[in-house]
Amino acid sequence: MPESLLESWLEQLMVSSPWELTALVMALGYLVLAAHQRQWCWAAAAVSCTIYAVLFWQGKLYMESLLQTIYIALAGYGWWQWQRQQSAAKESPDGAKYPFRWHLLQWAWLVPLAAGIAYLLSVYTDADAVWLDTYTTIFSLLATWLVTKKAYETWWYWLVIDSVYVYLYASKGFVATALLFVVYLILVIYAMWRWRHDISLKSASEAG
C-alpha cells in the first residue's frame, strides 16, 4: 500500500466516530471470543451489528443495514445454539460438501435476484453504491448459510466478499470498518489453511 494512502487511512481512522470505533472493537472481540469458543462472542456480535445497522442506514447503505439486522438475529440463534452445546469443537471439521454444479444453481437465481433488488433500490431510493451493496449482501447470506453447514467453500466466498467490502466501506468513509475487513481477509486466509489442515489430519487418522 502506498505510504500516502496509508497515511490518509490513518488520518481518517483518527476522526472516525466513537460509535464506529465501538462497533469495530466489538467485532474484533467477537472474533477473539469465537476463536476460543466462548458464548459471549454472540453478545459482542449483536452489539457490533446493532451499531453498524444504524450507521449503514445513515450512510444510505440500506442492504448492508438490513444484513446487519439479519446478523443480529443470527447472533441470537448462535447464543441459544451454543448454550445447548458447550463446545463447537465437538463438530466435525469437514462439514458439508457441495459440488460446483450446486454453486452454479445458486448463482443462477441469486444473481438475477440481486440485480432486481439493486434496480428497485436505484429507482425508488437514494441508496448509494447500490450494485455492490446488494450483491455483497445477497452473497454474504449464502456464505453465512455455508458456514452453518461447515462447508469449506464458504471461505472462497468470504475472500471475494470481504475484498469488495474493503473498497465499499473505505469509499463511504467507514475507514475503521474497511481496516477491520482487511483483518478479516487475513483471518479468512488463516481459516482456509486451518480447516484444510484439520481435514487432512482427520483423513489421515481415519486412513490409519
CORNORUR-V697279 format. One record per pair of residues at least 6 apart in sequence whose C-alpha atoms are under 7 Angstrom apart, sorted by the first residue. I is the first residue (numbers start at 1). J is the second residue. If there is no record, write none. Layout:
i->I j->J
i->I j->J
//
This chain:
i->9 j->175
i->12 j->175
i->13 j->175
i->13 j->176
i->16 j->176
i->19 j->51
i->21 j->176
i->23 j->48
i->23 j->51
i->23 j->52
i->24 j->48
i->24 j->177
i->24 j->180
i->26 j->44
i->26 j->45
i->26 j->47
i->26 j->48
i->27 j->44
i->27 j->45
i->27 j->48
i->29 j->41
i->29 j->44
i->30 j->41
i->30 j->42
i->30 j->44
i->30 j->45
i->33 j->40
i->33 j->41
i->34 j->41
i->37 j->87
i->37 j->88
i->39 j->79
i->39 j->82
i->42 j->75
i->42 j->76
i->42 j->78
i->42 j->79
i->45 j->75
i->46 j->72
i->46 j->75
i->49 j->68
i->49 j->69
i->49 j->71
i->49 j->72
i->50 j->68
i->50 j->69
i->50 j->72
i->52 j->65
i->52 j->68
i->53 j->65
i->53 j->66
i->53 j->68
i->53 j->69
i->54 j->65
i->56 j->62
i->56 j->64
i->56 j->65
i->57 j->65
i->60 j->127
i->60 j->128
i->61 j->127
i->61 j->128
i->61 j->133
i->62 j->127
i->63 j->133
i->63 j->134
i->63 j->137
i->64 j->133
i->64 j->137
i->67 j->137
i->93 j->195
i->93 j->198
i->93 j->199
i->94 j->150
i->94 j->199
i->95 j->149
i->95 j->150
i->95 j->151
i->96 j->149
i->96 j->150
i->96 j->151
i->97 j->151
i->114 j->134
i->114 j->135
i->114 j->138
i->118 j->130
i->118 j->131
i->118 j->134
i->121 j->127
i->121 j->130
i->122 j->130
i->136 j->161
i->143 j->154
i->143 j->157
i->143 j->158
i->146 j->154
i->147 j->154
i->155 j->188
i->155 j->192
i->159 j->185
i->159 j->188
i->162 j->181
i->162 j->185
i->165 j->178
i->165 j->181
i->166 j->178
i->166 j->181
i->166 j->182
i->169 j->175
i->169 j->177
i->169 j->178
i->170 j->178
//
